[in-house]
Amino acid sequence: MSISLSLIPPEVINRLKGGIVLILWGAGSSPENVQQFSQEVSTHQCSRVVVEHFERLKLSGHAKSTFSVVLSNLLEPHTTTHSFDLLSEVVRIMAPCGIVCGKELSDLRISSNLKLAGFCSITFDSSNSIFSAQTPNFEVGTSSKLSFAKPSVWTLSDALVDDEIELINEDDLLDESDLMKPAADSLRVCGTTGKRKACKDCSCGLAEELGTAQSEKPATTSAATSSCGSCYLGDAFRCASCPYLGMPAFKPGEKIQLSERQLNPDL
Protein backbone atom coordinates (compact mmCIF):
# COMPACT_ATOMS: atom_id res chain seq x y z
CA MET A 1 0.00 0.00 0.00
CA SER A 2 2.98 2.35 0.44
CA ILE A 3 3.34 2.20 -3.33
CA SER A 4 0.10 4.16 -3.76
CA LEU A 5 1.17 6.84 -1.28
CA SER A 6 4.59 7.15 -2.89
CA LEU A 7 2.90 8.22 -6.12
CA ILE A 8 1.71 11.42 -4.48
CA PRO A 9 3.87 14.45 -5.43
CA PRO A 10 5.81 16.11 -2.57
CA GLU A 11 3.78 19.33 -2.79
CA VAL A 12 0.64 17.30 -2.04
CA ILE A 13 2.28 15.41 0.85
CA ASN A 14 3.28 18.74 2.42
CA ARG A 15 -0.35 19.86 2.39
CA LEU A 16 -1.59 16.84 4.37
CA LYS A 17 -0.40 18.17 7.74
CA GLY A 18 -3.25 19.97 9.48
CA GLY A 19 -5.55 19.60 6.47
CA ILE A 20 -8.97 18.00 6.02
CA VAL A 21 -8.36 15.16 3.55
CA LEU A 22 -10.89 13.35 1.36
CA ILE A 23 -9.97 9.93 -0.07
CA LEU A 24 -12.05 8.84 -3.06
CA TRP A 25 -12.03 5.19 -4.09
CA GLY A 26 -13.91 3.21 -6.72
CA ALA A 27 -15.00 -0.22 -7.87
CA GLY A 28 -12.48 -3.04 -7.52
CA SER A 29 -10.62 -1.63 -4.51
CA SER A 30 -10.89 -3.82 -1.41
CA PRO A 31 -12.13 -2.26 1.85
CA GLU A 32 -9.00 -3.53 3.58
CA ASN A 33 -6.76 -1.63 1.19
CA VAL A 34 -8.88 1.48 1.57
CA GLN A 35 -8.62 1.34 5.35
CA GLN A 36 -4.88 0.72 5.26
CA PHE A 37 -4.37 3.63 2.85
CA SER A 38 -6.42 6.02 5.01
CA GLN A 39 -4.41 5.04 8.09
CA GLU A 40 -1.17 5.70 6.25
CA VAL A 41 -2.45 9.14 5.19
CA SER A 42 -3.41 9.87 8.81
CA THR A 43 0.21 9.43 9.90
CA HIS A 44 0.97 12.78 8.24
CA GLN A 45 -0.83 14.61 11.08
CA CYS A 46 -4.00 15.39 9.14
CA SER A 47 -6.73 17.31 10.91
CA ARG A 48 -9.33 14.83 9.63
CA VAL A 49 -9.49 12.07 6.99
CA VAL A 50 -12.78 11.24 5.24
CA VAL A 51 -13.18 8.17 3.00
CA GLU A 52 -15.87 8.24 0.29
CA HIS A 53 -16.88 6.01 -2.61
CA PHE A 54 -17.18 7.79 -5.96
CA GLU A 55 -20.79 6.68 -6.45
CA ARG A 56 -21.85 8.18 -3.11
CA LEU A 57 -19.97 11.47 -3.39
CA LYS A 58 -22.96 13.57 -4.45
CA LEU A 59 -25.34 11.63 -2.18
CA SER A 60 -23.21 12.45 0.86
CA GLY A 61 -24.04 16.14 0.55
CA HIS A 62 -20.71 17.54 1.72
CA ALA A 63 -20.75 21.27 2.34
CA LYS A 64 -18.84 23.45 -0.10
CA SER A 65 -15.27 24.49 0.70
CA THR A 66 -14.82 21.61 3.17
CA PHE A 67 -11.67 19.75 2.08
CA SER A 68 -8.19 21.16 1.62
CA VAL A 69 -6.78 17.97 0.02
CA VAL A 70 -8.51 15.37 -2.17
CA LEU A 71 -6.81 12.06 -3.07
CA SER A 72 -8.69 10.42 -5.93
CA ASN A 73 -8.46 6.97 -7.54
CA LEU A 74 -5.00 6.23 -6.09
CA LEU A 75 -5.97 2.71 -5.04
CA GLU A 76 -5.72 -0.20 -7.44
CA PRO A 77 -7.19 -1.05 -9.88
CA HIS A 78 -7.73 2.70 -10.63
CA THR A 79 -10.98 2.07 -12.51
CA THR A 80 -12.65 5.48 -12.05
CA THR A 81 -12.79 8.05 -14.83
CA HIS A 82 -12.58 11.69 -13.80
CA SER A 83 -15.44 13.12 -15.83
CA PHE A 84 -16.38 16.77 -15.91
CA ASP A 85 -19.40 16.15 -13.65
CA LEU A 86 -17.26 14.35 -11.07
CA LEU A 87 -14.60 17.08 -11.04
CA SER A 88 -17.28 19.78 -10.78
CA GLU A 89 -18.51 18.20 -7.55
CA VAL A 90 -14.95 17.83 -6.27
CA VAL A 91 -14.11 21.47 -6.86
CA ARG A 92 -17.35 22.50 -5.13
CA ILE A 93 -16.47 20.78 -1.86
CA MET A 94 -12.83 21.92 -1.88
CA ALA A 95 -11.62 24.97 0.00
CA PRO A 96 -9.87 27.87 -1.78
CA CYS A 97 -6.24 27.09 -2.61
CA GLY A 98 -6.96 23.39 -2.05
CA ILE A 99 -5.14 20.67 -3.97
CA VAL A 100 -6.36 17.49 -5.65
CA CYS A 101 -4.19 14.54 -6.66
CA GLY A 102 -5.39 11.54 -8.62
CA LYS A 103 -4.64 8.83 -11.13
CA GLU A 104 -6.33 8.75 -14.53
CA LEU A 105 -5.83 5.81 -16.87
CA SER A 106 -8.68 6.05 -19.37
CA ASP A 107 -9.65 9.67 -20.09
CA LEU A 108 -7.07 11.58 -22.15
CA ARG A 109 -9.08 14.78 -21.65
CA ILE A 110 -8.27 14.96 -17.95
CA SER A 111 -6.45 18.30 -18.29
CA SER A 112 -9.37 19.83 -20.22
CA ASN A 113 -11.90 18.50 -17.72
CA LEU A 114 -9.90 19.97 -14.84
CA LYS A 115 -9.79 23.39 -16.51
CA LEU A 116 -13.49 23.36 -17.35
CA ALA A 117 -14.35 22.36 -13.78
CA GLY A 118 -12.45 25.39 -12.42
CA PHE A 119 -9.06 24.00 -11.39
CA CYS A 120 -5.78 25.76 -12.06
CA SER A 121 -2.02 24.99 -11.83
CA ILE A 122 -2.64 21.63 -13.51
CA THR A 123 0.17 19.08 -13.88
CA PHE A 124 0.06 15.60 -15.42
CA ASP A 125 2.82 12.99 -15.29
CA SER A 126 2.36 10.72 -18.30
CA SER A 127 4.85 8.20 -16.90
CA ASN A 128 2.52 7.17 -14.07
CA SER A 129 -0.75 8.94 -15.10
CA ILE A 130 -0.75 11.00 -11.91
CA PHE A 131 -2.28 14.49 -12.06
CA SER A 132 -2.54 17.32 -9.57
CA ALA A 133 -4.38 20.62 -9.64
CA GLN A 134 -5.32 23.45 -7.32
CA THR A 135 -8.50 25.37 -6.67
CA PRO A 136 -8.48 29.18 -7.09
CA ASN A 137 -7.86 31.46 -4.14
CA PHE A 138 -11.57 32.30 -3.95
CA GLU A 139 -14.60 30.24 -3.08
CA VAL A 140 -16.61 28.68 -5.91
CA GLY A 141 -19.70 30.80 -6.58
CA THR A 142 -18.21 33.94 -5.08
CA SER A 143 -19.71 37.14 -6.46
CA SER A 144 -18.39 40.67 -6.45
CA LYS A 145 -20.47 43.81 -6.65
CA LEU A 146 -19.72 45.91 -9.70
CA SER A 147 -19.44 49.64 -9.36
CA PHE A 148 -21.60 51.62 -11.77
CA ALA A 149 -20.61 55.06 -10.54
CA LYS A 150 -20.94 57.92 -12.99
CA PRO A 151 -17.75 58.33 -15.03
CA SER A 152 -15.82 61.49 -14.47
CA VAL A 153 -16.04 64.15 -17.17
CA TRP A 154 -12.88 64.50 -19.21
CA THR A 155 -11.54 68.06 -19.05
CA LEU A 156 -8.38 69.91 -19.95
CA SER A 157 -6.34 71.13 -17.03
CA ASP A 158 -5.21 74.74 -16.94
CA ALA A 159 -1.63 73.60 -17.51
CA LEU A 160 -2.63 72.17 -20.91
CA VAL A 161 -4.43 75.31 -22.13
CA ASP A 162 -2.15 77.69 -24.02
CA ASP A 163 -3.64 81.14 -24.60
CA GLU A 164 -1.13 81.81 -27.35
CA ILE A 165 -2.50 79.02 -29.53
CA GLU A 166 -5.24 80.28 -31.84
CA LEU A 167 -8.20 77.91 -31.95
CA ILE A 168 -10.19 77.33 -35.12
CA ASN A 169 -13.64 78.88 -35.22
CA GLU A 170 -16.02 76.03 -35.99
CA ASP A 171 -18.26 78.40 -38.00
CA ASP A 172 -15.40 78.91 -40.46
CA LEU A 173 -15.53 75.22 -41.34
CA LEU A 174 -18.94 75.71 -42.98
CA ASP A 175 -19.46 77.33 -46.36
CA GLU A 176 -22.62 78.89 -47.79
CA SER A 177 -23.80 75.65 -49.38
CA ASP A 178 -23.77 73.94 -45.96
CA LEU A 179 -26.09 76.61 -44.57
CA MET A 180 -28.60 76.45 -47.41
CA LYS A 181 -31.89 74.78 -46.66
CA PRO A 182 -32.43 71.80 -48.97
CA ALA A 183 -35.25 72.04 -51.47
CA ALA A 184 -38.42 70.20 -50.55
CA ASP A 185 -38.36 68.28 -53.85
CA SER A 186 -34.96 66.79 -53.01
CA LEU A 187 -36.36 65.37 -49.78
CA ARG A 188 -39.30 63.65 -51.41
CA VAL A 189 -39.42 59.86 -50.99
CA CYS A 190 -41.65 57.10 -52.29
CA GLY A 191 -44.70 56.41 -50.13
CA THR A 192 -44.29 52.66 -50.68
CA THR A 193 -40.56 52.09 -50.24
CA GLY A 194 -39.86 55.02 -47.88
CA LYS A 195 -36.74 55.75 -49.94
CA ARG A 196 -35.88 58.16 -52.70
CA LYS A 197 -36.35 55.39 -55.20
CA ALA A 198 -39.52 54.85 -57.18
CA CYS A 199 -41.37 51.55 -56.81
CA LYS A 200 -42.22 49.35 -59.78
CA ASP A 201 -45.72 50.76 -60.42
CA CYS A 202 -45.00 54.34 -59.36
CA SER A 203 -48.06 56.59 -59.60
CA CYS A 204 -46.96 59.51 -57.43
CA GLY A 205 -44.71 61.09 -60.07
CA LEU A 206 -41.43 60.27 -58.32
CA ALA A 207 -40.29 58.05 -61.21
CA GLU A 208 -40.76 60.91 -63.71
CA GLU A 209 -39.03 63.35 -61.36
CA LEU A 210 -36.02 61.10 -60.92
CA GLY A 211 -35.89 60.40 -64.66
CA THR A 212 -35.84 64.11 -65.44
CA ALA A 213 -33.09 64.76 -62.93
CA GLN A 214 -31.07 61.94 -64.39
CA SER A 215 -31.41 63.27 -67.95
CA GLU A 216 -30.27 66.72 -66.85
CA LYS A 217 -26.98 65.40 -65.50
CA PRO A 218 -24.07 65.95 -67.89
CA ALA A 219 -22.77 62.79 -69.50
CA THR A 220 -19.48 61.70 -68.09
CA THR A 221 -16.77 60.13 -70.12
CA SER A 222 -13.83 58.18 -68.85
CA ALA A 223 -10.47 58.20 -70.49
CA ALA A 224 -9.27 54.94 -71.89
CA THR A 225 -6.67 53.27 -69.76
CA SER A 226 -4.16 50.59 -70.51
CA SER A 227 -5.03 47.09 -69.30
CA CYS A 228 -1.40 46.17 -68.66
CA GLY A 229 -0.07 49.62 -67.72
CA SER A 230 3.18 49.19 -69.64
CA CYS A 231 2.29 50.36 -73.17
CA TYR A 232 4.44 53.49 -72.86
CA LEU A 233 7.60 51.39 -72.41
CA GLY A 234 7.70 50.19 -76.02
CA ASP A 235 6.84 47.12 -78.13
CA ALA A 236 8.85 44.78 -75.88
CA PHE A 237 6.37 45.40 -73.09
CA ARG A 238 3.15 45.52 -75.16
CA CYS A 239 0.61 42.72 -75.63
CA ALA A 240 -0.32 41.32 -79.06
CA SER A 241 -3.53 43.38 -79.35
CA CYS A 242 -2.00 46.65 -78.12
CA PRO A 243 -3.00 49.61 -80.40
CA TYR A 244 0.41 51.19 -79.75
CA LEU A 245 2.32 48.38 -81.50
CA GLY A 246 4.95 49.81 -83.85
CA MET A 247 5.03 53.18 -82.15
CA PRO A 248 8.04 54.45 -80.20
CA ALA A 249 8.02 54.59 -76.42
CA PHE A 250 6.43 57.64 -74.84
CA LYS A 251 6.14 59.26 -71.44
CA PRO A 252 3.33 58.18 -69.08
CA GLY A 253 0.33 60.52 -69.52
CA GLU A 254 1.58 61.87 -72.87
CA LYS A 255 -1.26 62.33 -75.39
CA ILE A 256 -0.80 59.96 -78.32
CA GLN A 257 -2.70 60.32 -81.61
CA LEU A 258 -3.70 56.97 -83.16
CA SER A 259 -4.67 56.56 -86.77
CA GLU A 260 -8.00 55.11 -87.85
CA ARG A 261 -6.27 51.86 -88.84
CA GLN A 262 -4.64 51.50 -85.42
CA LEU A 263 -7.97 52.03 -83.69
CA ASN A 264 -9.53 49.29 -85.87
CA PRO A 265 -6.89 46.60 -86.31
CA ASP A 266 -9.37 44.15 -87.82
CA LEU A 267 -10.05 46.31 -90.88
Stockholm file with secondary structure:
# STOCKHOLM 1.0

chainA/1-267         MSISLSLIPPEVINRLKGGIVLILWGAGSSPENVQQFSQEVSTHQCSRVVVEHFERLKLSGHAKSTFSVVLSNLLEPHTTTHSFDLLSEVVRIMAPCGIVCGKELSDLRISSNLKLAGFCSITFDSSNSIFSAQTPNFEVGTSSKLSFAKPSVWTLSDALVDDEIELINEDDLLDESDLMKPAADSLRVCGTTGKRKACKDCSCGLAEELGTAQSEKPATTSAATSSCGSCYLGDAFRCASCPYLGMPAFKPGEKIQLSERQLNPDL
#=GR chainA/1-267 SS CHHHHHTSCHHHHHHHTTCEEEEEECTTCCHHHHHHHHHHHHTTTCSEEEEEEGGGHHHHTCCTTCEEEEEESCSTTCCCCCCHHHHHHHHHTEEEEEEEEEECSSCTTHHHHHHHHTCEEEEEETTTTEEEEECCSSCTTCCCCCCCCCCCCCCCCGGGCCTTSCCCCGGGGCCHHHHSCCCGGGGCCCTTTSSSSCCTTCCSSHHHHHHHHHHHSCCCCCCCCCSSSCGGGCGGGCCTTCTTTTSCCCCTTCCCCCCHHHHCTTC
#=GC SS_cons         CHHHHHTSCHHHHHHHTTCEEEEEECTTCCHHHHHHHHHHHHTTTCSEEEEEEGGGHHHHTCCTTCEEEEEESCSTTCCCCCCHHHHHHHHHTEEEEEEEEEECSSCTTHHHHHHHHTCEEEEEETTTTEEEEECCSSCTTCCCCCCCCCCCCCCCCGGGCCTTSCCCCGGGGCCHHHHSCCCGGGGCCCTTTSSSSCCTTCCSSHHHHHHHHHHHSCCCCCCCCCSSSCGGGCGGGCCTTCTTTTSCCCCTTCCCCCCHHHHCTTC
//
